[in-house]
Amino acid sequence: MKDIYKLLEFDVIKKQIEHYAKTELGLSYIREMQMFDDEDKLIEELLHLDEMMLYIRKYRCINIMPHKDLTTYFNLLKKDGVCGIEFFYQVGQYLENVKNIKNESIKDDNFPFILSFIREMEECENLYNHINHIISKDLEILDSASSSLREIRNQLRQEKSGQSRIINGLLLRYKDYLNDERIALRNSSFVLPVKTSYKNKVNGIVVDESDSGLTCFIEPSEIIASNNKIIRLLEKEKEEIDRILDELSSECRKYVDVLIVNQNIICYFDFLIAKANYSLDGDYLVPRITKEKKISFINARHPLIDPKKVVKNSYILNEQKIMIITGPNAGGKTVSLKVIGLLVLMGQSGLAIPTSEIGEFSFFKNIFVDMGDNQSLMDNLSTFSGHIKNLVEIVNQISQDSLVILDELGTGTSPLDGEALGIGIIEYLHKTDCFSILTSHYDGLKNYALEKDYILNASMAFDEDNISPTYHLRLGVAGKSYGLELSSRMGLKKDILDVSKAYLEDKRKSSKEITLQLLQHKLEENELIQVSLKEKEEQLNNQLKKIENEKHHLLLLQEKIKEEAEIEKGIIIEQAKKQIDQIYDDFLKKENIKLHEVITTKRNLDLLLDNEEKTEITYVPSIGDYVRADDFNLIGKVVRIKSDNVSILTDQGMSLTVKISQISRIKKSQIKKEKKTFTPSYKLDKKVPLECNVVGYRVEEGLREIDKYIDDAITAHYIEVRLIHGCGTGRLRSAIHEYLKKRKDIKSFRLGGLGEGGVGATIVTLK
């Protein structure tokens, strides 16, 4: 039998989810995803997914950084192995992510699973600080890692500096013997380009000659001695670095179990968030596993068909555990089988499914599918033989907890044999008491289903006027194949069709056939009644929507009245203030006005104004509110609240953090007006990009470009930018990092992670 995961295109679903993953381990979880074989674990996984989707909807997505899978290195540590710089850098990234998640996650008791996992993670602050004290962000051992390393590197720098002085002296001493005034490099050593006729004048070793033979390259004795010293110092540096890494490995070994827990939680979060974001983007719902034996998918759709083109259908099985779907070719029968099979497979693999209401189904231990062309040239099997081979495998394995999906039951042989075989299979499926969905063109199976109350007849609707399928599933009604109608539309000769129709009429004259046709007619009438009831239900729903809209308009009117009342209140207060000012002016001119009356009136007005200001100050913001940052004259949406600080994101993409006391709420009706009158406090002559690419630049040119770019980014109020410098020799990267350390307006910087350019890019956080 074919693999059901490929047959039902579950592998394509997994490929789509992979795009949402950020960690290597989370990606592997997606690729290994399959049906749960334990019902309790499946229910728990679906609860976790539902909680994560609710969390993302209510707050935001938990920030997971790109991470590598460190499992191999953890196992190496447990065996007393020594790890390298890249490993410790990744451990630092994990610990930084743990710290950020713990600090930024919303402590809401309505999300017990998320909170329990967050509490289980440990920051390991001492180890984190130790790693940062030793490993730089550009994956190098820092001089501060040990006093011995600092001393060795100081000696190296001094020796290389002294070597430069030696070279300059040699160039001056042998200038008359040189073919070029510039020093050359051969095998990473400095050499002098000496004219061949003067090679004996220079004390050293000839290491190379030019193609013309006019120049020989000599490594001077003084340089040889210096190089030997540098080599010995480099060996000492390597020995000291190995010692430091060994010591750091020992330190890390103490935390290895905690680090494994941290990695597993972060990567499981990544896996769960990937599934949640995939489901939210597709508007999917988390299904419910029921103890009651049933399948209930309301307005289900195939997740791989364009949502704008797909036809939604409902699939309901409970007491009737067998469904036979009939109808014309290309009418959607096979698609219906795939929808049911794929949705059960997705749900039982811990995924949400595309239904309009929460889907429900009982736990299945196995799904068996026979679908598509069963002919096998390799096994020398005909279509019918392949079909029978699959049926043999299925009936030998099924149980009460199985779901069986069979396309074109009994196909590949004579109609009479096919019908007989189909009835035998259906009876066996009924005795096994498993859920089964079948398709067939055989009238014998349709009539048999009408006689058995444990079988649910269903059919794909057909537009008889236009002779075309509608792809809508009708429950409780058997369908026709419409073979003669389609043949007529495609141009088959009329006399052929007349003979065919006469033959059908003769076959249908038996009393049993007439009774079944009458029953089918009653069922069709019943379906028309159901359609009429559904139309009335839609009309009622439309009326409810209309009432809701009217309610919304009333609320808007109420808001408008409140605004007008506020304006009126302001006008009254302003008029009262003018009157009091006038009274006070009159007092200065006339002696018969009582001073205490003026003071009392003005004090009452001031108290009124103070009360209004206090009311504004006591405003408590919520996530999603639109507010004004008064000091900056900026309007934005509240995206984060921490203590007495709020983070605001403007429509222009600017983010800033201010005190709650420095903001005032903006009503929805004012947002558009405020946006129109907004004038930024700065002006740029050009749009500033979010990254600066200096790959291929010389160090001096690159630094000039970086300096100008960061000034523009700070002026544009950017928080984080990316500098792309490439890998190369590392000189440009090191120069950029030294430059960034000196700028006081740089908060921090780090090498890029997965998806950010890796060591070929630097992520800079601006103050």
WORA-V791430 format. One record per residue. N is the residue number from 1. RES is the residue in three letters. SS is DSSP state (H for helix, E for strand, C for the rest). PHI is phi in whole degrees, -180 to 180 (NA if undefined). D_LAST is the distance of its C-alpha to the last C-alpha in Angstrom with 2 decimals. Layout:
N/RES/SS/PHI/D_LAST
N/RES/SS/PHI/D_LAST
This chain:
1/MET/C/NA/61.52
2/LYS/C/-73/58.31
3/ASP/C/-66/54.95
4/ILE/H/-64/54.04
5/TYR/H/-66/50.29
6/LYS/H/-80/51.02
7/LEU/H/-62/53.83
8/LEU/C/-93/51.72
9/GLU/C/65/48.68
10/PHE/H/-67/46.48
11/ASP/H/-62/45.06
12/VAL/H/-68/43.69
13/ILE/H/-59/41.96
14/LYS/H/-63/40.31
15/LYS/H/-61/39.14
16/GLN/H/-67/37.40
17/ILE/H/-70/35.65
18/GLU/H/-56/34.53
19/HIS/C/-64/32.06
20/TYR/C/-91/30.00
21/ALA/C/-80/29.76
22/LYS/C/-120/26.80
23/THR/E/-111/28.43
24/GLU/H/-63/31.55
25/LEU/H/-70/33.32
26/GLY/H/-61/32.56
27/LEU/H/-64/34.01
28/SER/H/-68/37.09
29/TYR/H/-60/37.57
30/ILE/H/-66/37.79
31/ARG/H/-66/40.22
32/GLU/C/-91/42.41
33/MET/C/-63/42.51
34/GLN/C/-155/46.10
35/MET/C/-60/48.35
36/PHE/C/-72/48.16
37/ASP/C/-100/51.50
38/ASP/C/-124/50.83
39/GLU/H/-62/50.83
40/ASP/H/-63/48.93
41/LYS/H/-66/46.08
42/LEU/H/-64/45.92
43/ILE/H/-60/45.79
44/GLU/H/-64/42.97
45/GLU/H/-64/40.97
46/LEU/H/-66/41.50
47/LEU/H/-65/40.36
48/HIS/H/-61/37.14
49/LEU/H/-63/36.56
50/ASP/H/-61/37.41
51/GLU/H/-65/35.00
52/MET/H/-66/32.09
53/MET/H/-64/32.92
54/LEU/H/-64/33.06
55/TYR/H/-62/29.71
56/ILE/H/-65/28.02
57/ARG/H/-62/29.87
58/LYS/H/-79/28.98
59/TYR/C/-117/25.35
60/ARG/C/-164/23.65
61/CYS/C/-76/24.08
62/ILE/C/-63/23.19
63/ASN/C/-78/20.51
64/ILE/C/-109/22.52
65/MET/C/-82/21.11
66/PRO/C/-64/23.60
67/HIS/E/-137/25.82
68/LYS/C/-91/28.98
69/ASP/C/-81/32.16
70/LEU/C/-102/32.55
71/THR/H/-57/35.95
72/THR/H/-60/37.91
73/TYR/H/-70/35.81
74/PHE/H/-63/36.14
75/ASN/H/-64/39.88
76/LEU/H/-63/39.82
77/LEU/H/-61/38.18
78/LYS/H/-63/40.88
79/LYS/C/-94/43.48
80/ASP/C/66/42.03
81/GLY/C/-80/40.52
82/VAL/C/-112/37.66
83/CYS/C/-102/34.59
84/GLY/C/-96/32.47
85/ILE/H/-61/28.88
86/GLU/H/-58/28.10
87/PHE/H/-61/29.38
88/PHE/H/-67/27.26
89/TYR/H/-63/24.10
90/GLN/H/-66/25.13
91/VAL/H/-60/25.92
92/GLY/H/-61/22.42
93/GLN/H/-65/21.13
94/TYR/H/-61/23.65
95/LEU/H/-66/22.72
96/GLU/H/-66/19.00
97/ASN/H/-64/20.25
98/VAL/H/-60/22.61
99/LYS/H/-62/20.00
100/ASN/H/-65/17.89
101/ILE/H/-63/21.19
102/LYS/H/-64/22.36
103/ASN/H/-79/19.28
104/GLU/H/-99/18.88
105/SER/C/-69/22.60
106/ILE/C/-84/24.56
107/LYS/C/-84/27.20
108/ASP/C/-110/30.00
109/ASP/C/-67/33.55
110/ASN/C/-76/34.75
111/PHE/C/-125/33.26
112/PRO/H/-64/35.10
113/PHE/H/-65/35.02
114/ILE/H/-60/31.26
115/LEU/H/-65/30.70
116/SER/H/-64/33.40
117/PHE/H/-71/31.89
118/ILE/H/-64/28.37
119/ARG/H/-66/30.02
120/GLU/H/-72/31.98
121/MET/C/-75/28.97
122/GLU/C/-120/27.99
123/GLU/C/-77/24.66
124/CYS/C/51/26.53
125/GLU/H/-60/23.81
126/ASN/H/-63/25.97
127/LEU/H/-65/26.57
128/TYR/H/-60/22.93
129/ASN/H/-66/21.99
130/HIS/H/-63/25.10
131/ILE/H/-63/24.28
132/ASN/H/-66/20.77
133/HIS/H/-75/22.58
134/ILE/H/-109/24.99
135/ILE/E/-101/23.58
136/SER/C/-84/20.75
137/LYS/C/-72/18.67
138/ASP/C/-100/21.04
139/LEU/C/60/24.01
140/GLU/C/-130/25.36
141/ILE/E/-78/26.72
142/LEU/C/-74/24.68
143/ASP/H/-59/26.73
144/SER/H/-74/25.82
145/ALA/H/-62/27.79
146/SER/C/-161/30.93
147/SER/H/-67/32.44
148/SER/H/-65/35.09
149/LEU/H/-64/32.68
150/ARG/H/-60/30.83
151/GLU/H/-66/34.27
152/ILE/H/-60/35.48
153/ARG/H/-70/32.49
154/ASN/H/-63/32.85
155/GLN/H/-63/36.49
156/LEU/H/-61/35.64
157/ARG/H/-62/33.35
158/GLN/H/-64/36.09
159/GLU/H/-65/38.76
160/LYS/H/-67/36.96
161/SER/H/-67/36.32
162/GLY/H/-65/40.01
163/GLN/H/-63/41.02
164/SER/H/-63/39.44
165/ARG/H/-67/41.54
166/ILE/H/-61/44.61
167/ILE/H/-62/44.14
168/ASN/H/-61/43.87
169/GLY/H/-66/47.02
170/LEU/H/-67/48.88
171/LEU/H/-61/48.06
172/LEU/H/-73/49.54
173/ARG/H/-67/52.54
174/TYR/C/-106/53.53
175/LYS/H/-60/52.56
176/ASP/H/-75/56.19
177/TYR/H/-101/56.46
178/LEU/E/-95/53.34
179/ASN/C/-85/53.25
180/ASP/C/-148/49.57
181/GLU/C/-82/47.49
182/ARG/C/-103/44.53
183/ILE/C/-74/44.16
184/ALA/E/-123/44.42
185/LEU/E/-121/43.32
186/ARG/E/-137/45.80
187/ASN/C/54/45.02
188/SER/C/66/41.71
189/SER/E/-120/43.75
190/PHE/E/-75/43.99
191/VAL/E/-133/47.41
192/LEU/E/-101/49.29
193/PRO/E/-82/50.89
194/VAL/E/-96/54.37
195/LYS/E/-61/57.36
196/THR/H/-56/59.79
197/SER/H/-67/62.61
198/TYR/H/-112/60.65
199/LYS/H/-63/59.27
200/ASN/H/-77/61.57
201/LYS/H/-80/60.12
202/VAL/C/-109/56.75
203/ASN/C/-82/56.65
204/GLY/E/170/54.84
205/ILE/E/-115/55.07
206/VAL/E/-77/55.44
207/VAL/E/-107/53.01
208/ASP/E/-168/53.47
209/GLU/E/-132/55.36
210/SER/C/-75/54.66
211/ASP/C/-61/56.57
212/SER/C/-78/58.72
213/GLY/C/81/59.60
214/LEU/C/-84/58.90
215/THR/E/-130/55.81
216/CYS/E/-120/55.35
217/PHE/E/-104/52.09
218/ILE/E/-114/52.53
219/GLU/E/-89/50.22
220/PRO/E/-62/51.03
221/SER/H/-60/52.18
222/GLU/H/-62/49.47
223/ILE/H/-71/46.77
224/ILE/H/-59/48.61
225/ALA/H/-62/48.49
226/SER/H/-66/44.78
227/ASN/H/-63/44.07
228/ASN/H/-61/46.12
229/LYS/H/-67/44.11
230/ILE/H/-64/40.83
231/ILE/H/-61/42.33
232/ARG/H/-64/43.28
233/LEU/H/-68/39.81
234/LEU/H/-65/38.27
235/GLU/H/-64/40.77
236/LYS/H/-64/39.77
237/GLU/H/-61/36.07
238/LYS/H/-63/36.99
239/GLU/H/-61/39.13
240/GLU/H/-69/36.39
241/ILE/H/-65/33.85
242/ASP/H/-61/36.57
243/ARG/H/-65/37.11
244/ILE/H/-64/33.41
245/LEU/H/-66/33.27
246/ASP/H/-64/36.54
247/GLU/H/-67/35.24
248/LEU/H/-68/32.04
249/SER/H/-64/34.35
250/SER/H/-63/36.44
251/GLU/H/-65/33.50
252/CYS/H/-68/32.32
253/ARG/H/-61/35.94
254/LYS/C/-67/35.85
255/TYR/C/-105/33.21
256/VAL/H/-59/34.67
257/ASP/H/-65/36.13
258/VAL/H/-66/32.91
259/LEU/H/-65/30.98
260/ILE/H/-64/33.68
261/VAL/H/-62/33.32
262/ASN/H/-59/29.52
263/GLN/H/-62/30.06
264/ASN/H/-63/32.91
265/ILE/H/-68/31.09
266/ILE/H/-61/27.95
267/CYS/H/-73/30.25
268/TYR/H/-69/32.61
269/PHE/H/-57/29.79
270/ASP/H/-60/28.93
271/PHE/H/-60/32.65
272/LEU/H/-69/32.96
273/ILE/H/-66/29.91
274/ALA/H/-61/31.34
275/LYS/H/-65/34.66
276/ALA/H/-66/33.14
277/ASN/H/-66/31.13
278/TYR/H/-59/34.26
279/SER/H/-69/36.34
280/LEU/H/-66/34.06
281/ASP/H/-65/33.94
282/GLY/H/-93/37.74
283/ASP/C/59/38.35
284/TYR/C/-93/40.22
285/LEU/E/-122/41.44
286/VAL/C/-75/41.86
287/PRO/C/-76/45.65
288/ARG/E/-119/47.72
289/ILE/E/-89/50.15
290/THR/E/-111/53.37
291/LYS/C/-75/56.34
292/GLU/C/-71/58.56
293/LYS/C/-73/59.70
294/LYS/C/-165/58.23
295/ILE/E/-135/56.05
296/SER/E/-141/54.47
297/PHE/E/-120/52.07
298/ILE/E/-95/51.90
299/ASN/E/50/50.95
300/ALA/E/-81/49.81
301/ARG/C/-140/48.72
302/HIS/C/-77/48.30
303/PRO/C/-70/44.58
304/LEU/C/-100/45.10
305/ILE/C/-99/46.80
306/ASP/C/-50/44.90
307/PRO/C/-56/44.27
308/LYS/C/-77/45.54
309/LYS/C/-112/48.84
310/VAL/C/-68/49.48
311/VAL/C/-100/52.25
312/LYS/C/-87/51.59
313/ASN/E/-138/54.43
314/SER/E/-105/55.13
315/TYR/E/-125/56.66
316/ILE/E/-132/58.37
317/LEU/E/-136/60.61
318/ASN/C/-143/61.85
319/GLU/C/-68/65.58
320/GLN/C/-88/66.29
321/LYS/C/-90/64.54
322/ILE/E/-117/65.85
323/MET/E/-120/64.79
324/ILE/E/-111/66.69
325/ILE/E/-103/65.00
326/THR/E/-122/67.38
327/GLY/C/144/67.17
328/PRO/C/-72/67.33
329/ASN/C/-63/65.89
330/ALA/C/61/62.34
331/GLY/C/-95/62.07
332/GLY/C/111/59.13
333/LYS/H/-63/60.94
334/THR/H/-65/59.16
335/VAL/H/-63/55.76
336/SER/H/-62/56.58
337/LEU/H/-59/57.44
338/LYS/H/-67/54.14
339/VAL/H/-62/52.17
340/ILE/H/-62/53.87
341/GLY/H/-63/53.62
342/LEU/H/-68/49.98
343/LEU/H/-67/48.79
344/VAL/H/-64/50.64
345/LEU/H/-63/49.25
346/MET/H/-63/45.64
347/GLY/H/-61/46.06
348/GLN/H/-81/47.75
349/SER/C/-100/44.98
350/GLY/C/90/42.40
351/LEU/C/-114/41.18
352/ALA/C/-77/41.14
353/ILE/E/-130/43.79
354/PRO/C/-82/44.21
355/THR/C/-133/46.45
356/SER/C/-83/46.39
357/GLU/C/-124/47.30
358/ILE/C/-60/46.57
359/GLY/C/-71/48.81
360/GLU/E/-133/51.22
361/PHE/E/-160/53.23
362/SER/E/-82/54.91
363/PHE/C/-71/53.89
364/PHE/C/-111/55.49
365/LYS/C/-78/56.22
366/ASN/E/-146/56.97
367/ILE/E/-122/56.76
368/PHE/E/-116/59.58
369/VAL/E/-132/59.55
370/ASP/E/-125/62.26
371/MET/C/-149/61.05
372/GLY/C/91/61.55
373/ASP/C/-75/64.15
374/ASN/C/-94/65.74
375/GLN/C/-70/67.81
376/SER/E/-132/67.29
377/LEU/C/-69/68.94
378/MET/C/-65/67.94
379/ASP/C/-92/69.73
380/ASN/C/59/72.50
381/LEU/E/-112/71.87
382/SER/C/-79/72.64
383/THR/H/-59/70.44
384/PHE/H/-67/72.68
385/SER/H/-62/72.86
386/GLY/H/-64/69.08
387/HIS/H/-62/68.90
388/ILE/H/-66/71.46
389/LYS/H/-59/69.76
390/ASN/H/-65/66.52
391/LEU/H/-63/68.48
392/VAL/H/-61/70.24
393/GLU/H/-62/66.96
394/ILE/H/-69/65.54
395/VAL/H/-66/68.60
396/ASN/C/-80/68.89
397/GLN/C/-119/65.39
398/ILE/C/-69/64.72
399/SER/C/-142/64.70
400/GLN/C/-62/64.19
401/ASP/C/-98/60.38
402/SER/E/-106/60.26
403/LEU/E/-116/59.19
404/VAL/E/-114/61.49
405/ILE/E/-125/60.77
406/LEU/E/-126/63.66
407/ASP/C/-100/63.74
408/GLU/C/57/67.23
409/LEU/C/-60/69.20
410/GLY/C/79/72.58
411/THR/C/-74/71.84
412/GLY/C/95/73.57
413/THR/C/-136/77.15
414/SER/C/-66/79.81
415/PRO/H/-54/78.83
416/LEU/H/-66/81.41
417/ASP/H/-65/80.27
418/GLY/H/-63/76.61
419/GLU/H/-64/77.25
420/ALA/H/-63/79.21
421/LEU/H/-63/76.56
422/GLY/H/-61/73.83
423/ILE/H/-64/75.81
424/GLY/H/-63/76.30
425/ILE/H/-64/72.57
426/ILE/H/-61/71.70
427/GLU/H/-61/74.28
428/TYR/H/-68/72.85
429/LEU/H/-63/69.28
430/HIS/H/-65/70.63
431/LYS/H/-64/72.37
432/THR/H/-70/69.22
433/ASP/C/67/67.42
434/CYS/C/-101/64.26
435/PHE/E/-79/62.19
436/SER/E/-142/63.20
437/ILE/E/-125/62.28
438/LEU/E/-129/64.76
439/THR/E/-124/65.53
440/SER/C/-163/69.01
441/HIS/C/-106/71.27
442/TYR/C/-76/74.46
443/ASP/H/-63/76.39
444/GLY/H/-60/77.98
445/LEU/H/-71/74.65
446/LYS/H/-64/73.75
447/ASN/H/-67/77.13
448/TYR/H/-63/76.87
449/ALA/H/-66/73.52
450/LEU/H/-66/75.10
451/GLU/H/-85/77.71
452/LYS/C/-108/75.29
453/ASP/C/-76/73.27
454/TYR/C/-90/70.80
455/ILE/E/-110/69.61
456/LEU/E/-99/67.23
457/ASN/E/-79/68.15
458/ALA/E/-146/65.37
459/SER/E/-150/65.34
460/MET/E/-88/63.17
461/ALA/E/-62/63.98
462/PHE/E/-137/65.69
463/ASP/E/-83/66.13
464/GLU/C/-70/69.92
465/ASP/C/-68/70.09
466/ASN/C/-99/67.79
467/ILE/C/51/68.59
468/SER/E/-148/64.91
469/PRO/E/-73/62.76
470/THR/E/-108/60.24
471/TYR/E/68/58.48
472/HIS/E/-91/58.73
473/LEU/E/-90/60.11
474/ARG/E/-111/63.00
475/LEU/E/-87/63.67
476/GLY/C/87/67.32
477/VAL/C/-130/68.82
478/ALA/C/-81/70.22
479/GLY/C/-109/69.69
480/LYS/C/-103/71.89
481/SER/C/-82/71.27
482/TYR/C/55/72.21
483/GLY/H/-66/73.49
484/LEU/H/-70/76.41
485/GLU/H/-63/74.37
486/LEU/H/-66/71.74
487/SER/H/-64/74.57
488/SER/H/-64/76.19
489/ARG/H/-66/73.02
490/MET/C/-87/72.60
491/GLY/C/101/76.14
492/LEU/C/-68/78.47
493/LYS/C/-58/82.10
494/LYS/H/-64/83.43
495/ASP/H/-65/86.62
496/ILE/H/-66/84.61
497/LEU/H/-66/82.50
498/ASP/H/-62/85.66
499/VAL/H/-63/87.17
500/SER/H/-64/83.96
501/LYS/H/-67/83.78
502/ALA/H/-63/87.47
503/TYR/H/-63/86.93
504/LEU/H/-64/84.06
505/GLU/H/-63/86.23
506/ASP/H/-63/89.03
507/LYS/H/-68/86.68
508/ARG/C/-91/85.39
509/LYS/C/-85/88.88
510/SER/C/-67/89.23
511/SER/H/-62/89.12
512/LYS/H/-65/86.15
513/GLU/H/-65/84.19
514/ILE/H/-63/85.15
515/THR/H/-60/84.05
516/LEU/H/-66/80.71
517/GLN/H/-66/80.24
518/LEU/H/-63/81.02
519/LEU/H/-61/78.49
520/GLN/H/-62/75.90
521/HIS/H/-63/76.75
522/LYS/H/-62/76.22
523/LEU/H/-63/72.86
524/GLU/H/-66/71.83
525/GLU/H/-62/73.00
526/ASN/H/-61/70.97
527/GLU/H/-66/67.87
528/LEU/H/-61/68.49
529/ILE/H/-63/68.61
530/GLN/H/-62/65.31
531/VAL/H/-63/63.76
532/SER/H/-62/65.14
533/LEU/H/-63/63.69
534/LYS/H/-66/60.30
535/GLU/H/-63/60.46
536/LYS/H/-66/61.30
537/GLU/H/-64/58.43
538/GLU/H/-63/56.06
539/GLN/H/-62/57.62
540/LEU/H/-63/56.97
541/ASN/H/-63/53.35
542/ASN/H/-64/53.00
543/GLN/H/-65/54.50
544/LEU/H/-62/52.07
545/LYS/H/-62/49.16
546/LYS/H/-63/50.75
547/ILE/H/-63/50.95
548/GLU/H/-62/47.29
549/ASN/H/-63/46.38
550/GLU/H/-64/48.53
551/LYS/H/-63/46.85
552/HIS/H/-63/43.44
553/HIS/H/-62/44.78
554/LEU/H/-64/46.12
555/LEU/H/-64/42.77
556/LEU/H/-64/41.21
557/LEU/H/-64/44.09
558/GLN/H/-61/43.51
559/GLU/H/-63/39.85
560/LYS/H/-65/41.02
561/ILE/H/-62/43.60
562/LYS/H/-62/41.02
563/GLU/H/-63/38.86
564/GLU/H/-64/41.98
565/ALA/H/-65/42.89
566/GLU/H/-63/39.53
567/ILE/H/-63/40.10
568/GLU/H/-62/43.65
569/LYS/H/-62/42.53
570/GLY/H/-62/40.17
571/ILE/H/-63/43.07
572/ILE/H/-62/45.41
573/ILE/H/-63/43.04
574/GLU/H/-63/42.53
575/GLN/H/-64/46.30
576/ALA/H/-62/46.91
577/LYS/H/-65/44.54
578/LYS/H/-63/46.38
579/GLN/H/-63/49.66
580/ILE/H/-66/48.63
581/ASP/H/-61/47.40
582/GLN/H/-66/50.79
583/ILE/H/-61/52.60
584/TYR/H/-66/50.76
585/ASP/H/-64/51.67
586/ASP/H/-63/55.26
587/PHE/H/-62/55.26
588/LEU/H/-67/54.58
589/LYS/H/-94/57.58
590/LYS/C/-120/59.97
591/GLU/C/-94/61.16
592/ASN/C/-85/62.54
593/ILE/C/-89/59.12
594/LYS/C/-81/58.15
595/LEU/H/-65/54.89
596/HIS/H/-65/54.16
597/GLU/H/-68/54.31
598/VAL/H/-64/51.63
599/ILE/H/-64/49.35
600/THR/H/-63/49.93
601/THR/H/-63/49.17
602/LYS/H/-67/45.95
603/ARG/H/-66/44.80
604/ASN/H/-62/45.50
605/LEU/H/-65/43.41
606/ASP/H/-62/40.47
607/LEU/H/-63/40.80
608/LEU/H/-62/40.75
609/LEU/H/-65/37.55
610/ASP/H/-62/35.93
611/ASN/H/-62/36.97
612/GLU/H/-65/35.34
613/GLU/H/-65/32.00
614/LYS/H/-63/32.20
615/THR/H/-62/33.01
616/GLU/H/-68/29.83
617/ILE/H/-69/27.71
618/THR/C/-79/29.34
619/TYR/C/-62/28.11
620/VAL/C/-107/26.87
621/PRO/C/-73/24.72
622/SER/C/-130/25.45
623/ILE/C/-60/23.83
624/GLY/C/102/24.74
625/ASP/C/-67/25.16
626/TYR/E/-95/24.19
627/VAL/E/-136/22.60
628/ARG/E/-111/21.43
629/ALA/E/-87/18.26
630/ASP/C/-61/20.30
631/ASP/C/-68/17.78
632/PHE/C/-109/16.37
633/ASN/C/54/19.76
634/LEU/E/-118/18.46
635/ILE/E/-116/20.63
636/GLY/E/-158/19.68
637/LYS/E/-102/20.85
638/VAL/E/-72/19.97
639/VAL/E/-113/18.99
640/ARG/E/-158/18.10
641/ILE/E/-129/19.25
642/LYS/E/-139/18.42
643/SER/C/58/20.15
644/ASP/C/-102/19.69
645/ASN/E/-111/16.41
646/VAL/E/-129/16.59
647/SER/E/-104/14.49
648/ILE/E/-118/15.78
649/LEU/E/-118/16.27
650/THR/C/-83/17.87
651/ASP/C/-67/20.71
652/GLN/C/-85/18.79
653/GLY/C/91/16.39
654/MET/C/-82/13.38
655/SER/E/-122/11.77
656/LEU/E/-147/10.60
657/THR/E/-118/11.42
658/VAL/E/-137/13.84
659/LYS/E/-72/16.86
660/ILE/H/-61/20.16
661/SER/H/-68/21.77
662/GLN/H/-99/19.62
663/ILE/E/-121/20.91
664/SER/E/-138/24.41
665/ARG/E/-74/26.15
666/ILE/C/-110/27.26
667/LYS/C/-74/30.65
668/LYS/H/-57/31.25
669/SER/H/-70/33.75
670/GLN/H/-99/31.23
671/ILE/H/-62/28.46
672/LYS/H/-63/30.07
673/LYS/H/-62/30.85
674/GLU/H/-63/27.33
675/LYS/H/-65/26.02
676/LYS/H/-67/28.60
677/THR/H/-92/27.77
678/PHE/C/-70/23.96
679/THR/C/-126/22.72
680/PRO/C/-65/19.07
681/SER/C/-84/17.68
682/TYR/C/-142/17.00
683/LYS/C/-142/19.30
684/LEU/C/-109/19.05
685/ASP/C/-77/22.26
686/LYS/C/-148/21.70
687/LYS/C/-76/20.07
688/VAL/C/-90/17.02
689/PRO/C/-71/17.69
690/LEU/C/-88/15.49
691/GLU/E/-150/16.66
692/CYS/E/-129/17.99
693/ASN/E/-106/21.34
694/VAL/C/-121/22.53
695/VAL/C/-62/25.35
696/GLY/C/92/28.35
697/TYR/C/-75/26.60
698/ARG/C/-72/27.50
699/VAL/H/-58/24.87
700/GLU/H/-64/24.72
701/GLU/H/-65/24.69
702/GLY/H/-61/22.05
703/LEU/H/-65/19.63
704/ARG/H/-64/20.39
705/GLU/H/-65/19.74
706/ILE/H/-63/16.40
707/ASP/H/-59/15.31
708/LYS/H/-66/16.45
709/TYR/H/-65/15.00
710/ILE/H/-65/11.32
711/ASP/H/-60/11.93
712/ASP/H/-65/13.48
713/ALA/H/-64/10.89
714/ILE/H/-67/8.20
715/THR/H/-63/11.32
716/ALA/C/-83/12.11
717/HIS/C/62/9.04
718/TYR/C/-72/8.93
719/ILE/C/-99/6.95
720/GLU/E/-141/9.13
721/VAL/E/-133/11.63
722/ARG/E/-121/14.67
723/LEU/E/-107/16.26
724/ILE/E/-101/20.04
725/HIS/C/-120/21.87
726/GLY/C/76/24.87
727/CYS/C/-93/26.67
728/GLY/C/52/29.36
729/THR/C/-82/29.84
730/GLY/C/92/26.25
731/ARG/H/-66/26.00
732/LEU/H/-65/23.53
733/ARG/H/-61/21.30
734/SER/H/-64/21.55
735/ALA/H/-64/20.89
736/ILE/H/-64/17.69
737/HIS/H/-64/16.49
738/GLU/H/-63/17.60
739/TYR/H/-64/15.79
740/LEU/H/-65/12.39
741/LYS/H/-63/13.15
742/LYS/H/-85/13.67
743/ARG/C/-83/10.53
744/LYS/C/-78/8.56
745/ASP/C/-92/5.48
746/ILE/E/-101/5.74
747/LYS/E/-77/5.12
748/SER/E/-165/8.53
749/PHE/E/-152/11.24
750/ARG/E/-154/14.72
751/LEU/E/-71/17.94
752/GLY/C/-68/18.88
753/GLY/C/-98/21.21
754/LEU/C/-61/24.32
755/GLY/C/83/24.03
756/GLU/C/-116/20.78
757/GLY/C/108/22.62
758/GLY/H/58/23.07
759/VAL/H/-75/22.94
760/GLY/H/-87/23.18
761/ALA/E/-144/19.56
762/THR/E/-125/16.10
763/ILE/E/-94/13.38
764/VAL/E/-113/9.84
765/THR/E/-102/6.76
766/LEU/E/-94/3.80
767/LYS/C/-75/0.00
